[in-house]
């Protein structure tokens, strides 16, 4: 059963926390996902076996947290993550960001780097509201978004995906690939070559853009966006273990 954190913004964030040794691990989920997903649960069990502190939570408008998904935006969800890390963890943490969570982990690394011991990204999707959504819209879709304030798109994950003008505009306030991005700690990026949602060119762009002495990208041939089969899950755990070891030496 989840516990709840009341944030200064009035949002009620559902979370599950496991005590253990540090640096702790914080899982940052993706767009429209929640903390009951395969990767989050796998990492919870892995952390238990390792005796390591672990935190997973739902952004506002996601899962069991308060709020309306359509009303949310990247800045809101990054603020939720900052609040959860500040209130619910101690000392430097290893951030594990999946898809949109990868973008949010980069915002956290930029804004609260003293609390970040290392970073593992899984199909990271930095700046996707601009580079994927907005750039992918045609003139008619952009006009609807500007005039109506939102547009509904078909989604293979179930109900239509509603994109709001606020999501796009707020995303522009939180871009990470347009200005210097320093990642002065161990970073491991994981990306599948068969990812239909985040092209491997995004991972290569992030690798090229970020600065740091210990950044590595692993491309997994045939892996999709979910990155959740047993081999991929083992790769995530191995990446966390490697980052943990490197952080201890640094």
FILUM-568924 format. One record per residue (C-alpha): x, y, z; residue in three letters. Coordinates in pm, whole numbers, padded with zeros to 5 digits. Layout:
<X=X Y=Y Z=Z r=ala>
...
END
This chain:
<X=00000 Y=00000 Z=00000 r=unk>
<X=00132 Y=00345 Z=-00086 r=unk>
<X=00200 Y=00625 Z=00157 r=unk>
<X=00136 Y=00987 Z=00069 r=unk>
<X=00342 Y=01304 Z=00069 r=unk>
<X=00167 Y=01640 Z=00085 r=unk>
<X=00378 Y=01885 Z=-00113 r=unk>
<X=00406 Y=02261 Z=-00070 r=unk>
<X=00209 Y=02298 Z=-00392 r=unk>
<X=-00084 Y=02113 Z=-00236 r=unk>
<X=-00043 Y=01796 Z=-00435 r=unk>
<X=-00075 Y=01452 Z=-00273 r=unk>
<X=00200 Y=01226 Z=-00405 r=unk>
<X=00167 Y=00850 Z=-00363 r=unk>
<X=00493 Y=00670 Z=-00293 r=unk>
<X=00650 Y=00349 Z=-00171 r=unk>
<X=00982 Y=00364 Z=00010 r=unk>
<X=01221 Y=00095 Z=00118 r=unk>
<X=01486 Y=00168 Z=00380 r=unk>
<X=01842 Y=00051 Z=00323 r=unk>
<X=02199 Y=00156 Z=00266 r=unk>
<X=02299 Y=00446 Z=00045 r=unk>
<X=02330 Y=00582 Z=-00203 r=unk>
<X=01960 Y=00517 Z=-00242 r=unk>
<X=01786 Y=00455 Z=-00573 r=unk>
<X=01500 Y=00671 Z=-00698 r=unk>
<X=01291 Y=00546 Z=-00990 r=unk>
<X=01139 Y=00813 Z=-01213 r=unk>
<X=00867 Y=00674 Z=-01437 r=unk>
<X=00746 Y=00778 Z=-01778 r=unk>
<X=00463 Y=00977 Z=-01930 r=unk>
<X=00127 Y=00826 Z=-01822 r=unk>
<X=00302 Y=00541 Z=-01636 r=unk>
<X=00301 Y=00471 Z=-01263 r=unk>
<X=00504 Y=00306 Z=-00990 r=unk>
<X=00339 Y=-00035 Z=-01037 r=unk>
<X=00508 Y=-00092 Z=-01375 r=unk>
<X=00738 Y=-00381 Z=-01449 r=unk>
<X=01065 Y=-00187 Z=-01419 r=unk>
<X=00964 Y=-00016 Z=-01092 r=unk>
<X=00861 Y=-00343 Z=-00930 r=unk>
<X=01170 Y=-00525 Z=-01055 r=unk>
<X=01396 Y=-00255 Z=-00911 r=unk>
<X=01210 Y=-00261 Z=-00581 r=unk>
<X=01281 Y=-00633 Z=-00548 r=unk>
<X=01640 Y=-00585 Z=-00665 r=unk>
<X=01696 Y=-00311 Z=-00408 r=unk>
<X=01557 Y=-00536 Z=-00136 r=unk>
<X=01802 Y=-00810 Z=-00233 r=unk>
<X=02087 Y=-00556 Z=-00229 r=unk>
<X=01980 Y=-00403 Z=00103 r=unk>
<X=01966 Y=-00065 Z=-00070 r=unk>
<X=01726 Y=00223 Z=-00005 r=unk>
<X=01468 Y=00261 Z=-00282 r=unk>
<X=01195 Y=00514 Z=-00363 r=unk>
<X=00928 Y=00501 Z=-00629 r=unk>
<X=00633 Y=00737 Z=-00661 r=unk>
<X=00357 Y=00861 Z=-00889 r=unk>
<X=00372 Y=01210 Z=-01034 r=unk>
<X=00059 Y=01420 Z=-00982 r=unk>
<X=-00212 Y=01310 Z=-01224 r=unk>
<X=-00050 Y=00966 Z=-01250 r=unk>
<X=-00133 Y=00643 Z=-01071 r=unk>
<X=-00255 Y=00692 Z=-00716 r=unk>
<X=-00144 Y=01054 Z=-00674 r=unk>
<X=-00386 Y=01346 Z=-00671 r=unk>
<X=-00452 Y=01568 Z=-00968 r=unk>
<X=-00575 Y=01555 Z=-01326 r=unk>
<X=-00327 Y=01423 Z=-01581 r=unk>
<X=-00438 Y=01665 Z=-01851 r=unk>
<X=-00372 Y=01962 Z=-01622 r=unk>
<X=-00011 Y=01858 Z=-01561 r=unk>
<X=00314 Y=01942 Z=-01737 r=unk>
<X=00686 Y=01866 Z=-01720 r=unk>
<X=00758 Y=02142 Z=-01468 r=unk>
<X=00488 Y=02010 Z=-01234 r=unk>
<X=00619 Y=01655 Z=-01248 r=unk>
<X=00977 Y=01766 Z=-01198 r=unk>
<X=00861 Y=01964 Z=-00893 r=unk>
<X=00690 Y=01649 Z=-00762 r=unk>
<X=01017 Y=01459 Z=-00802 r=unk>
<X=01217 Y=01730 Z=-00626 r=unk>
<X=00969 Y=01732 Z=-00338 r=unk>
<X=00978 Y=01352 Z=-00305 r=unk>
<X=01358 Y=01334 Z=-00311 r=unk>
<X=01394 Y=01620 Z=-00065 r=unk>
<X=01139 Y=01486 Z=00184 r=unk>
<X=01179 Y=01112 Z=00148 r=unk>
<X=01550 Y=01044 Z=00091 r=unk>
<X=01875 Y=01119 Z=00268 r=unk>
<X=02203 Y=01204 Z=00101 r=unk>
<X=02298 Y=01157 Z=-00264 r=unk>
<X=02075 Y=00932 Z=-00473 r=unk>
<X=02111 Y=00732 Z=-00792 r=unk>
<X=01833 Y=00844 Z=-01025 r=unk>
<X=01687 Y=00588 Z=-01264 r=unk>
<X=01479 Y=00770 Z=-01523 r=unk>
<X=01261 Y=00591 Z=-01776 r=unk>
<X=01146 Y=00777 Z=-02090 r=unk>
<X=01000 Y=01106 Z=-01961 r=unk>
<X=01161 Y=01017 Z=-01629 r=unk>
<X=01493 Y=01044 Z=-01810 r=unk>
<X=01413 Y=01406 Z=-01896 r=unk>
<X=01307 Y=01474 Z=-01539 r=unk>
<X=01624 Y=01312 Z=-01405 r=unk>
<X=01828 Y=01552 Z=-01619 r=unk>
<X=01634 Y=01848 Z=-01477 r=unk>
<X=01704 Y=01720 Z=-01126 r=unk>
<X=02072 Y=01672 Z=-01206 r=unk>
<X=02082 Y=02034 Z=-01325 r=unk>
<X=01884 Y=02182 Z=-01037 r=unk>
<X=01982 Y=01970 Z=-00736 r=unk>
<X=02304 Y=01806 Z=-00847 r=unk>
<X=02438 Y=01789 Z=-00490 r=unk>
<X=02174 Y=01521 Z=-00422 r=unk>
<X=02266 Y=01313 Z=-00728 r=unk>
<X=02531 Y=01042 Z=-00694 r=unk>
<X=02475 Y=00893 Z=-01038 r=unk>
<X=02228 Y=00856 Z=-01320 r=unk>
<X=02081 Y=00568 Z=-01522 r=unk>
<X=01847 Y=00652 Z=-01809 r=unk>
<X=01627 Y=00407 Z=-01995 r=unk>
<X=01503 Y=00526 Z=-02335 r=unk>
<X=01539 Y=00883 Z=-02209 r=unk>
<X=01309 Y=01132 Z=-02382 r=unk>
<X=01450 Y=01479 Z=-02312 r=unk>
<X=01263 Y=01769 Z=-02474 r=unk>
<X=01005 Y=01533 Z=-02629 r=unk>
<X=00719 Y=01783 Z=-02604 r=unk>
<X=00907 Y=02008 Z=-02846 r=unk>
<X=01112 Y=01771 Z=-03061 r=unk>
<X=00859 Y=01488 Z=-03095 r=unk>
<X=00514 Y=01632 Z=-03028 r=unk>
<X=00526 Y=01992 Z=-03154 r=unk>
<X=00766 Y=01920 Z=-03439 r=unk>
<X=00547 Y=01626 Z=-03540 r=unk>
<X=00227 Y=01827 Z=-03566 r=unk>
<X=00106 Y=01956 Z=-03901 r=unk>
<X=-00025 Y=02309 Z=-03951 r=unk>
<X=-00386 Y=02211 Z=-03879 r=unk>
<X=-00296 Y=02031 Z=-03555 r=unk>
<X=-00090 Y=02327 Z=-03439 r=unk>
<X=-00380 Y=02560 Z=-03515 r=unk>
<X=-00621 Y=02345 Z=-03310 r=unk>
<X=-00376 Y=02335 Z=-03021 r=unk>
<X=-00332 Y=02712 Z=-03026 r=unk>
<X=-00703 Y=02792 Z=-03061 r=unk>
<X=-00870 Y=02518 Z=-02856 r=unk>
<X=-00588 Y=02461 Z=-02606 r=unk>
<X=-00566 Y=02087 Z=-02655 r=unk>
<X=-00575 Y=01813 Z=-02914 r=unk>
<X=-00654 Y=01440 Z=-02887 r=unk>
<X=-00427 Y=01193 Z=-03060 r=unk>
<X=-00478 Y=00818 Z=-03107 r=unk>
<X=-00266 Y=00605 Z=-02876 r=unk>
<X=-00165 Y=00241 Z=-02895 r=unk>
<X=-00170 Y=00235 Z=-02514 r=unk>
<X=-00550 Y=00277 Z=-02483 r=unk>
<X=-00752 Y=00597 Z=-02457 r=unk>
<X=-00665 Y=00886 Z=-02689 r=unk>
<X=-00370 Y=01095 Z=-02575 r=unk>
<X=-00472 Y=01453 Z=-02500 r=unk>
<X=-00193 Y=01703 Z=-02557 r=unk>
<X=-00249 Y=02049 Z=-02408 r=unk>
<X=-00104 Y=02382 Z=-02512 r=unk>
<X=00023 Y=02417 Z=-02155 r=unk>
<X=00218 Y=02091 Z=-02185 r=unk>
<X=00394 Y=02224 Z=-02494 r=unk>
<X=00458 Y=02572 Z=-02354 r=unk>
<X=00577 Y=02444 Z=-02017 r=unk>
<X=00801 Y=02195 Z=-02194 r=unk>
<X=00975 Y=02487 Z=-02364 r=unk>
<X=01057 Y=02628 Z=-02021 r=unk>
<X=01226 Y=02301 Z=-01923 r=unk>
<X=01432 Y=02203 Z=-02228 r=unk>
<X=01771 Y=02047 Z=-02148 r=unk>
<X=01927 Y=02000 Z=-02492 r=unk>
<X=01946 Y=02370 Z=-02581 r=unk>
<X=02194 Y=02482 Z=-02313 r=unk>
<X=02506 Y=02329 Z=-02157 r=unk>
<X=02426 Y=02016 Z=-01954 r=unk>
<X=02690 Y=01910 Z=-01704 r=unk>
<X=02664 Y=01557 Z=-01562 r=unk>
<X=02968 Y=01535 Z=-01330 r=unk>
<X=02890 Y=01189 Z=-01193 r=unk>
<X=02864 Y=00836 Z=-01337 r=unk>
<X=02597 Y=00813 Z=-01607 r=unk>
<X=02475 Y=00503 Z=-01792 r=unk>
<X=02226 Y=00545 Z=-02075 r=unk>
<X=02031 Y=00246 Z=-02207 r=unk>
<X=01845 Y=00254 Z=-02539 r=unk>
<X=01676 Y=-00006 Z=-02757 r=unk>
<X=01725 Y=00005 Z=-03133 r=unk>
<X=01364 Y=-00108 Z=-03194 r=unk>
<X=01214 Y=00171 Z=-02978 r=unk>
<X=00917 Y=00310 Z=-03174 r=unk>
<X=00859 Y=00598 Z=-02928 r=unk>
<X=01212 Y=00732 Z=-02873 r=unk>
<X=01449 Y=00694 Z=-03166 r=unk>
<X=01807 Y=00597 Z=-03089 r=unk>
<X=01913 Y=00929 Z=-03242 r=unk>
<X=01777 Y=01095 Z=-02925 r=unk>
<X=02016 Y=00891 Z=-02712 r=unk>
<X=02306 Y=00977 Z=-02942 r=unk>
<X=02213 Y=01346 Z=-02928 r=unk>
<X=02205 Y=01337 Z=-02548 r=unk>
<X=02540 Y=01157 Z=-02537 r=unk>
<X=02690 Y=01421 Z=-02764 r=unk>
<X=02533 Y=01713 Z=-02578 r=unk>
<X=02603 Y=01626 Z=-02216 r=unk>
<X=02942 Y=01693 Z=-02061 r=unk>
<X=03103 Y=01461 Z=-01806 r=unk>
<X=03397 Y=01228 Z=-01761 r=unk>
<X=03199 Y=00908 Z=-01701 r=unk>
<X=02908 Y=00886 Z=-01945 r=unk>
<X=02836 Y=00571 Z=-02144 r=unk>
<X=02556 Y=00472 Z=-02381 r=unk>
<X=02453 Y=00110 Z=-02439 r=unk>
<X=02243 Y=00034 Z=-02747 r=unk>
<X=02047 Y=-00291 Z=-02726 r=unk>
<X=01963 Y=-00433 Z=-03066 r=unk>
<X=01596 Y=-00524 Z=-03094 r=unk>
<X=01485 Y=-00383 Z=-02758 r=unk>
<X=01165 Y=-00177 Z=-02764 r=unk>
<X=01053 Y=00124 Z=-02562 r=unk>
<X=00927 Y=-00079 Z=-02268 r=unk>
<X=01277 Y=-00223 Z=-02211 r=unk>
<X=01118 Y=-00472 Z=-01973 r=unk>
<X=01209 Y=-00822 Z=-02084 r=unk>
<X=01432 Y=-01019 Z=-01845 r=unk>
<X=01754 Y=-00938 Z=-02033 r=unk>
<X=01675 Y=-00565 Z=-02037 r=unk>
<X=01583 Y=-00566 Z=-01668 r=unk>
<X=01914 Y=-00734 Z=-01587 r=unk>
<X=02093 Y=-00465 Z=-01790 r=unk>
<X=01924 Y=-00193 Z=-01582 r=unk>
<X=02035 Y=-00359 Z=-01260 r=unk>
<X=02389 Y=-00400 Z=-01393 r=unk>
<X=02398 Y=-00032 Z=-01492 r=unk>
<X=02288 Y=00073 Z=-01142 r=unk>
<X=02552 Y=-00153 Z=-00985 r=unk>
<X=02819 Y=-00003 Z=-01211 r=unk>
<X=02714 Y=00353 Z=-01134 r=unk>
<X=02708 Y=00272 Z=-00762 r=unk>
<X=03061 Y=00128 Z=-00775 r=unk>
<X=03194 Y=00425 Z=-00974 r=unk>
<X=03025 Y=00674 Z=-00744 r=unk>
<X=03187 Y=00509 Z=-00441 r=unk>
<X=03530 Y=00544 Z=-00602 r=unk>
<X=03467 Y=00905 Z=-00703 r=unk>
END
